[in-house]
Amino acid sequence: MNKLSLALVLINFGSYALNAAQPEINPSHIDAYVTPYYHSKGPAVSVGRFSSGLASAKEDDFLTTIAQMKKGWDRLTFPELYVGAIRLYDLGYRKEAVYWFYSAQYRGRQFGILLDQTKMGSIGSPGFELLHAQNAFYQLVGTYINGYAFGDMDGLVKIVERVQKEGRGIPDLDAYRAVALGKKSEWPSANADLADGMNQLISMLKEKKDDIKRQRIERGVEEKFSKLTSKELPSR
């Protein structure tokens, strides 16, 4: 995938900010089902070692899990990050959720470009399932988190710039050892293209801020999401 294609994919992040509000959705709670990783009914979580803590109804247990995840940030898979973003959002830590969500998107896209798609298999194969999970999380969760995030464009730019900077370093990919990745010698170049592609998203967020605001108001997105608050994530 070339830089232009990557840029267009990343710019599509913004489309959900403008089309997010649907009459039937509850903006304060993400309703999503991405098998087998997450189901909002319950919630049911299956992303590995942090699953029970992420699903916990006890907020203190949940926050302890989030703190543990942050300590091993470079080893987190994109499904773990997506589910973390969902649960942070639902529990009111929405600014933190935006950062987790964009980090998850970056790592999900990164997984897609590093995956050897000629060896990913079909339905039921880890590579196939992960690649399609990335697209499902992006679409289903983006409706809510971008609906909220684009209400603070300046704050969102800072988050995207942070994710871009952090994304330039390739994280620990050992968690994907069951999946056939491409040649390791090609990873740095492919990842650099992905990070560079975010420049166009950042420019769009800065230059189209007023247009996006107007469209959000016209489509009812601003009214729906502007009422949401955000709690500060406690340091642990």
DOTORMAR-39214 format. One record per atom (N, C-alpha, C): z, x, y. Coordinates in steps of 0.2 Angstrom, whole numbers, padded with zeros to 4 digits, always signed. Example, Ala and Ser with C-alpha at 12.3 -4.5 7.8 and 13.67 -1.06 7.14 Angstrom:
+0039+0066-0028;+0039+0062-0022;+0039+0066-0016;+0035+0064-0011;+0036+0068-0005;+0039+0064+0000;
This chain:
+0000+0004-0006;+0000+0000+0000;+0000+0004+0006;-0005+0003+0011;-0005+0007+0017;+0000+0005+0022;+0000+0009+0028;+0005+0008+0033;+0004+0001+0036;-0002-0001+0037;-0004-0007+0040;-0001-0013+0036;-0003-0013+0029;-0001-0018+0025;+0007-0018+0025;+0010-0013+0025;+0017-0013+0025;+0020-0016+0031;+0017-0014+0037;+0019-0017+0043;+0018-0024+0043;+0013-0027+0040;+0012-0034+0040;+0017-0038+0036;+0019-0035+0030;+0024-0037+0026;+0030-0038+0030;+0032-0032+0033;+0038-0032+0037;+0038-0037+0043;+0033-0038+0046;+0032-0042+0052;+0033-0049+0049;+0032-0051+0043;+0033-0057+0040;+0040-0059+0040;+0044-0054+0040;+0052-0056+0041;+0053-0061+0046;+0049-0060+0052;+0050-0064+0057;+0048-0072+0057;+0044-0073+0052;+0041-0080+0051;+0046-0084+0049;+0051-0082+0046;+0057-0087+0044;+0061-0089+0050;+0061-0084+0055;+0065-0086+0060;+0063-0092+0064;+0056-0093+0064;+0053-0098+0067;+0052-0104+0063;+0052-0104+0057;+0051-0110+0053;+0057-0111+0048;+0063-0109+0050;+0069-0109+0046;+0072-0116+0046;+0071-0120+0051;+0075-0126+0051;+0071-0132+0048;+0074-0134+0042;+0072-0140+0039;+0077-0145+0039;+0075-0151+0040;+0080-0157+0042;+0086-0157+0037;+0084-0155+0030;+0089-0157+0025;+0094-0151+0024;+0093-0145+0027;+0097-0139+0025;+0103-0139+0029;+0108-0137+0026;+0115-0135+0029;+0115-0128+0031;+0114-0127+0038;+0113-0120+0040;+0119-0115+0039;+0125-0118+0037;+0131-0114+0036;+0132-0112+0029;+0128-0114+0025;+0128-0113+0017;+0122-0112+0014;+0121-0106+0011;+0114-0104+0008;+0113-0107+0001;+0109-0112+0001;+0107-0115-0006;+0101-0111-0009;+0103-0108-0014;+0098-0103-0017;+0099-0102-0024;+0094-0102-0028;+0094-0101-0035;+0089-0095-0037;+0091-0090-0039;+0086-0084-0041;+0089-0082-0048;+0086-0084-0053;+0088-0083-0060;+0086-0076-0062;+0091-0072-0065;+0097-0074-0067;+0103-0072-0063;+0101-0070-0057;+0106-0066-0053;+0111-0070-0049;+0108-0076-0046;+0112-0080-0042;+0111-0087-0042;+0116-0092-0042;+0115-0099-0041;+0121-0101-0037;+0119-0105-0031;+0123-0107-0026;+0128-0112-0029;+0126-0115-0034;+0131-0120-0037;+0136-0116-0041;+0142-0116-0039;+0147-0112-0042;+0152-0108-0037;+0149-0103-0034;+0143-0100-0036;+0143-0096-0043;+0137-0095-0046;+0136-0091-0052;+0133-0084-0050;+0136-0079-0051;+0133-0072-0050;+0133-0068-0056;+0127-0065-0057;+0126-0060-0062;+0122-0054-0060;+0125-0050-0056;+0122-0044-0054;+0125-0037-0056;+0130-0038-0061;+0133-0032-0064;+0140-0031-0062;+0143-0025-0061;+0150-0024-0060;+0153-0028-0055;+0150-0030-0050;+0153-0033-0044;+0153-0041-0044;+0150-0044-0050;+0149-0051-0050;+0155-0055-0049;+0160-0054-0053;+0166-0058-0052;+0169-0058-0045;+0169-0052-0042;+0172-0052-0035;+0168-0055-0030;+0161-0055-0031;+0157-0058-0026;+0157-0066-0027;+0158-0068-0033;+0159-0075-0034;+0166-0078-0033;+0171-0074-0032;+0178-0076-0031;+0179-0081-0026;+0183-0086-0027;+0184-0091-0022;+0190-0089-0018;+0193-0083-0020;+0199-0080-0016;+0196-0075-0011;+0196-0077-0005;+0193-0073+0000;+0195-0065+0000;+0202-0064-0001;+0204-0058-0002;+0201-0054-0007;+0200-0057-0013;+0197-0053-0019;+0190-0052-0017;+0186-0056-0013;+0180-0055-0011;+0179-0049-0006;+0184-0049-0002;+0183-0044+0003;+0185-0037+0000;+0189-0037-0005;+0191-0031-0008;+0184-0028-0012;+0181-0033-0015;+0174-0031-0018;+0169-0029-0013;+0169-0032-0007;+0164-0030-0002;+0166-0022+0000;+0172-0021+0001;+0174-0014+0003;+0172-0009-0003;+0173-0011-0009;+0171-0007-0015;+0164-0005-0015;+0160-0011-0013;+0153-0010-0013;+0151-0005-0007;+0154-0006-0002;+0152-0002+0004;+0153+0006+0003;+0158+0007-0001;+0160+0014-0003;+0155+0017-0008;+0151+0013-0011;+0146+0016-0016;+0139+0013-0013;+0138+0012-0007;+0132+0009-0004;+0126+0012-0007;+0125+0018-0007;+0119+0021-0009;+0117+0020-0017;+0122+0017-0020;+0120+0016-0027;+0119+0008-0029;+0119+0004-0023;+0119-0003-0024;+0111-0005-0025;+0110-0009-0030;+0103-0012-0031;+0102-0017-0026;+0096-0019-0025;+0094-0024-0020;+0097-0031-0022;+0097-0033-0029;+0100-0039-0030;+0108-0040-0028;+0111-0034-0029;+0118-0034-0027;+0119-0035-0019;+0114-0032-0016;+0114-0032-0009;+0113-0039-0006;+0108-0042-0009;+0106-0049-0008;+0112-0054-0009;+0115-0053-0015;+0120-0058-0016;+0126-0057-0012;+0127-0050-0010;+0133-0049-0005;+0131-0052+0002;+0125-0052+0004;+0123-0055+0010;+0124-0062+0010;+0122-0066+0004;+0123-0073+0004;+0130-0075+0004;+0135-0071+0001;+0142-0073+0001;+0145-0071+0007;+0143-0066+0010;+0146-0064+0017;+0144-0070+0022;+0138-0072+0022;+0135-0077+0026;+0139-0084+0025;+0140-0086+0019;+0143-0092+0017;+0151-0092+0019;+0154-0086+0019;+0161-0085+0020;+0162-0084+0028;+0157-0084+0032;+0157-0083+0039;+0157-0076+0042;+0155-0071+0038;+0154-0065+0040;+0147-0064+0041;+0144-0067+0046;+0137-0068+0047;+0133-0062+0050;+0136-0059+0054;+0133-0053+0057;+0133-0047+0052;+0138-0047+0048;+0138-0042+0043;+0132-0044+0037;+0132-0050+0036;+0127-0053+0031;+0120-0051+0033;+0118-0051+0040;+0112-0049+0042;+0110-0042+0040;+0115-0038+0041;+0114-0031+0040;+0113-0030+0032;+0117-0033+0028;+0116-0033+0021;+0109-0036+0019;+0107-0041+0022;+0101-0044+0020;+0095-0040+0022;+0095-0037+0027;+0089-0032+0029;+0089-0026+0025;+0095-0024+0023;+0096-0018+0019;+0093-0020+0012;+0095-0026+0010;+0092-0028+0003;+0084-0029+0003;+0082-0031+0009;+0074-0032+0009;+0071-0025+0009;+0074-0020+0013;+0071-0014+0013;+0071-0011+0005;+0077-0011+0002;+0077-0008-0005;+0073-0012-0010;+0072-0019-0008;+0068-0023-0013;+0061-0021-0012;+0058-0020-0006;+0052-0017-0004;+0051-0010-0007;+0056-0006-0006;+0056+0001-0009;+0055+0001-0016;+0059-0004-0020;+0058-0004-0027;+0051-0006-0029;+0048-0010-0025;+0041-0013-0026;+0036-0007-0026;+0037-0003-0021;+0032+0003-0020;+0033+0009-0024;+0039+0009-0027;+0041+0015-0031;+0039+0013-0039;+0039+0006-0040;+0038+0004-0047;+0031+0006-0049;+0031+0008-0055;+0024+0009-0059;+0022+0002-0061;+0018-0002-0057;+0017-0009-0059;+0012-0009-0065;+0009-0004-0067;+0005-0004-0073;+0009-0004-0079;+0016-0002-0079;+0020-0002-0084;+0026-0007-0084;+0026-0011-0079;+0031-0016-0078;+0032-0021-0083;+0027-0023-0087;+0028-0028-0092;+0026-0035-0089;+0029-0040-0092;+0028-0047-0090;+0034-0050-0090;+0034-0057-0091;+0040-0061-0090;+0045-0059-0095;+0051-0058-0093;+0057-0055-0097;+0058-0048-0097;+0053-0044-0095;+0053-0037-0094;+0057-0035-0087;+0062-0030-0087;+0066-0029-0081;+0062-0028-0075;+0056-0024-0075;+0052-0022-0069;+0049-0029-0067;+0046-0033-0071;+0043-0039-0069;+0048-0044-0066;+0054-0044-0069;+0059-0049-0067;+0062-0047-0060;+0063-0040-0059;+0066-0038-0053;+0061-0039-0047;+0054-0037-0048;+0049-0038-0043;+0049-0045-0041;+0049-0050-0045;+0048-0057-0043;+0055-0059-0040;+0060-0056-0042;+0067-0058-0039;+0067-0056-0032;+0064-0050-0030;+0064-0048-0023;+0060-0053-0019;+0055-0056-0021;+0051-0061-0017;+0055-0067-0017;+0058-0069-0022;+0062-0075-0022;+0068-0075-0017;+0072-0070-0018;+0077-0069-0013;+0075-0069-0006;+0070-0065-0005;+0067-0064+0002;+0065-0071+0005;+0062-0075+0001;+0060-0081+0004;+0065-0086+0005;+0069-0087-0001;+0075-0092-0001;+0080-0090+0004;+0082-0084+0004;+0088-0082+0008;+0086-0081+0015;+0080-0079+0016;+0078-0077+0023;+0078-0083+0028;+0076-0089+0025;+0076-0095+0029;+0083-0096+0033;+0088-0095+0029;+0095-0096+0033;+0097-0090+0037;+0097-0084+0034;+0099-0078+0038;+0095-0076+0044;+0088-0077+0043;+0084-0076+0049;+0085-0081+0054;+0086-0087+0052;+0087-0093+0056;+0093-0091+0061;+0098-0088+0058;+0104-0086+0062;+0103-0080+0066;+0100-0075+0062;+0099-0068+0065;+0095-0068+0071;+0089-0072+0071;+0085-0072+0077;+0088-0075+0083;+0094-0078+0083;+0097-0081+0089;+0100-0075+0093;+0100-0069+0090;+0103-0063+0094;+0098-0058+0093;+0092-0058+0097;+0087-0053+0096;+0089-0046+0097;+0093-0045+0102;+0095-0038+0104;+0099-0035+0098;+0104-0039+0095;+0108-0037+0090;+0104-0036+0083;+0099-0040+0082;+0094-0039+0077;+0090-0033+0077;+0088-0031+0083;+0084-0025+0084;+0089-0019+0082;+0095-0019+0084;+0099-0014+0082;+0100-0013+0074;+0101-0019+0071;+0102-0019+0064;+0095-0016+0060;+0089-0018+0063;+0083-0016+0059;+0082-0009+0061;+0084-0006+0066;+0083+0001+0068;+0088+0005+0063;+0094+0002+0062;+0099+0005+0058;+0096+0006+0051;+0094+0000+0048;+0091+0000+0041;+0085+0004+0041;+0081+0005+0046;+0075+0009+0046;+0078+0017+0045;+0083+0018+0049;+0085+0025+0049;+0088+0027+0042;+0092+0022+0039;+0096+0023+0033;+0091+0023+0027;+0085+0019+0028;+0080+0019+0023;+0076+0025+0022;+0076+0029+0027;+0072+0036+0026;+0075+0040+0020;+0081+0039+0019;+0084+0043+0013;+0083+0039+0007;+0080+0041+0001;+0080+0037-0005;+0086+0037-0008;+0089+0031-0010;+0095+0030-0013;+0095+0032-0020;+0101+0032-0023;+0102+0033-0030;+0098+0027-0034;+0093+0029-0038;+0089+0024-0041;+0091+0024-0049;+0096+0027-0051;+0098+0027-0058;+0099+0020-0060;+0101+0015-0056;+0103+0008-0058;+0096+0005-0061;+0090+0008-0059;+0084+0005-0062;+0081+0009-0067;+0086+0012-0071;+0083+0017-0076;+0080+0013-0082;+0081+0007-0083;+0077+0003-0088;+0070+0001-0086;+0068+0003-0080;+0062+0002-0077;+0057+0008-0076;+0051+0007-0077;+0046+0013-0076;+0045+0014-0069;+0047+0019-0066;+0045+0020-0059;+0039+0025-0059;+0036+0026-0053;+0030+0030-0052;+0033+0037-0052;+0028+0042-0050;+0029+0049-0050;+0034+0051-0045;+0039+0054-0046;+0045+0056-0042;+0042+0060-0036;+0037+0064-0037;+0034+0068-0032;+0031+0064-0026;+0029+0057-0028;+0026+0053-0023;+0031+0048-0019;+0037+0048-0021;+0042+0044-0018;+0043+0045-0011;+0044+0052-0009;+0045+0053-0002;+0040+0050+0003;+0034+0051+0001;+0028+0049+0005;+0028+0041+0006;+0028+0038+0000;+0028+0031+0000;+0034+0028+0004;+0040+0031+0003;+0045+0028+0007;+0045+0029+0014;+0042+0035+0016;+0041+0036+0023;+0036+0031+0026;+0031+0029+0023;+0026+0024+0025;+0030+0018+0026;+0034+0016+0021;+0038+0010+0022;+0043+0010+0028;+0046+0015+0029;+0050+0016+0035;+0046+0016+0041;+0041+0019+0041;+0036+0019+0047;+0034+0012+0049;+0032+0009+0044;+0030+0002+0045;+0034-0003+0048;+0041-0001+0048;+0045-0005+0052;+0045-0005+0059;+0041+0001+0062;+0040+0001+0069;+0037-0005+0072;+0032-0008+0069;+0029-0013+0071;+0033-0020+0072;+0038-0020+0067;+0043-0026+0067;+0047-0025+0073;+0050-0019+0074;+0054-0017+0079;+0051-0019+0086;+0044-0017+0087;+0041-0018+0093;+0040-0026+0094;+0038-0029+0089;+0037-0036+0089;+0044-0040+0091;+0049-0038+0089;+0056-0041+0090;+0057-0040+0098;+0055-0034+0100;+0057-0032+0107;+0052-0036+0112;+0046-0036+0110;+0040-0038+0115;+0040-0046+0115;+0041-0049+0109;+0040-0056+0108;+0047-0060+0109;+0052-0057+0111;+0058-0060+0112;+0058-0067+0115;+0055-0067+0121;+0055-0074+0124;+0051-0079+0121;+0045-0077+0118;+0041-0081+0114;+0044-0084+0108;+0048-0080+0104;+0052-0082+0098;+0057-0087+0100;+0061-0085+0106;+0066-0090+0108;+0063-0097+0110;+0057-0097+0113;+0054-0103+0115;+0052-0107+0109;+0049-0104+0104;+0047-0107+0098;+0053-0110+0094;+0059-0106+0094;+0065-0108+0090;+0067-0115+0094;+0067-0115+0100;+0070-0121+0104;+0065-0127+0102;+0059-0126+0103;+0054-0131+0101;+0054-0134+0094;+0056-0130+0090;+0056-0132+0083;+0063-0134+0080;+0068-0134+0085;+0075-0136+0083;+0079-0131+0079;+0076-0125+0078;+0079-0119+0075;+0085-0117+0079;+0084-0116+0085;+0090-0114+0090;+0096-0118+0089;+0095-0125+0090;+0100-0130+0090;+0104-0130+0083;+0100-0129+0078;+0103-0129+0071;+0108-0123+0070;+0105-0117+0072;+0109-0111+0070;+0113-0109+0075;+0113-0111+0082;+0117-0108+0087;+0124-0110+0087;+0125-0115+0083;+0132-0117+0082;+0136-0113+0078;+0133-0109+0074;+0137-0105+0069;+0140-0099+0072;+0146-0098+0069;+0150-0092+0072;+0150-0087+0067;+0153-0081+0069;+0154-0075+0064;+0160-0072+0065;+0164-0071+0059;+0170-0067+0059;+0169-0060+0058;+0173-0056+0061;+0173-0049+0060;+0175-0047+0053;+0172-0042+0050;+0173-0040+0043;+0179-0035+0044;+0185-0036+0041;+0191-0032+0041;+0189-0025+0038;+0192-0020+0041;+0191-0013+0038;+0196-0012+0033;+0194-0009+0027;+0198-0008+0021;+0197-0001+0019;
